[in-house]
Amino acid sequence: MSTATITSKGQITIPATVRAALGVEAGDRVEFVQVEPGHFELVAATQPVTALKGLVRKPASPVTIAAMNEAIATQGAKAR
């Protein structure tokens, strides 16, 4: 288990083994996510939102609103 000491300015140095495991380096951002009271996870937040561009492909042909409504109605009927 790695530990760090908080300075008087509220800063910590993340141990090298933890930085390597997270894949972060100088200038990268990390997030502190509360998973329960008094317990946090340190998560690398190194990729900008623009990195998601192109993740989902455009459909080969546009879908009409009527076709969407029909699909919703069909799936809704199956769920009941």
N, C-alpha and C positions, 0 to 999 in steps of 0.2 A: 504494500500500500504506500502510495506517495503522499507526502504532506508538504504544506507551504506555510509560511509565517506572514501574517498581515502587518504591513508597515503602519506607521502613525498616520499616513495619508490614505489608508484603506486600500493599498495596492498589494498584490501578491505576484510572485513569479511562479508560473506554471512549470512544474518539473519537466525536464527534457523528455523523459519516458512518456509522460502524459501528452505533451505536444506532439511527439512522434505518433502516438496511437490515434490522436485526433486528426493528424495530418495538417496541423496549423503551424504557421511560422510568423515572424515579425510582421506586424501590420494587419494580420487577419483578425477577424472578429469572432467572438464566442458569445453564446447566450447561456444564461443561467435560468433553467426551467424548474419551477417548484413542482415536485412530484407528490409531495405530501408536506404537511407542516414541519418545518425544520430540516427537510431533505430536498436537495437540489441536484439536478443533473447539469453537467457542463457539456454543451453541444456546440460543435463547430458551425459557424454561420459564415462560411467563406465564399459561397457562390451567390452572385446577385440573381435577382428574379429573372433577369433577361436570359439566364442560362437555361430556363425552361422553354424558350422559344424553339418551336419545331418538334417538341415532345409528342404532340398529338397532330396527326396528319389531317389535312383537309379532306372531306369526302370527295369521291370521284365526280359525283354530280350533286348539285344542291338538293336539299330536301325541302319540300313545301310545308307550310304550316298545316295544311289539311292532312298531309301524310303524318306529321308529328302528332297531331290530335288523334288520328286513327290509331297510331301505335300506342299512345297513352291509354286510350279507351280499351284497346285489346288487352294490354298488360294489366290494367286495373280490373277488368272483368275476370281474368285468370286468377288474380290474387284473392278474389272473394270466394 
